[in-house]
Amino acid sequence: MFPSLAPIRALAVAVQQLYGTSVLHLQTVWVAAPQMPGGVGNVEVFALIGAAESRRCFAWPTNAGEAVVMLASSGINTAEDAVHAFYSEQTTTSPKVDLAA
């Protein structure tokens, strides 16, 4: 049995709304991080088509029904980097998008 694609689609829509660009899902990465709800989770990697800010982003849902979206940058190259950067005190103001919208 295949896993549901609904969470990936919801995250893709959230990224599209946030950056106003088309996205392409590249991969799902399983990340173990004590800061994440449950200590582990899937992080979705998307290509941002035509976006000026970055070529890739990393997104994952929170327990509160929001999507966390982190742009790839010189300090954020992997899904693990994105999770650790988000949960550090310096970047907790990163965009969150309501997945129910």
Stockholm file with secondary structure:
# STOCKHOLM 1.0

chainA/1-101         MFPSLAPIRALAVAVQQLYGTSVLHLQTVWVAAPQMPGGVGNVEVFALIGAAESRRCFAWPTNAGEAVVMLASSGINTAEDAVHAFYSEQTTTSPKVDLAA
#=GR chainA/1-101 SS CCCCSHHHHHHHHHHHHHHCSEEEEEEEEEEECTTSGGGEEEEEEEEEETCSSCSEEEEEECTTSEEEEEECCSSCCSHHHHHHHHHSGGGTTSCEEETTC
#=GC SS_cons         CCCCSHHHHHHHHHHHHHHCSEEEEEEEEEEECTTSGGGEEEEEEEEEETCSSCSEEEEEECTTSEEEEEECCSSCCSHHHHHHHHHSGGGTTSCEEETTC
//
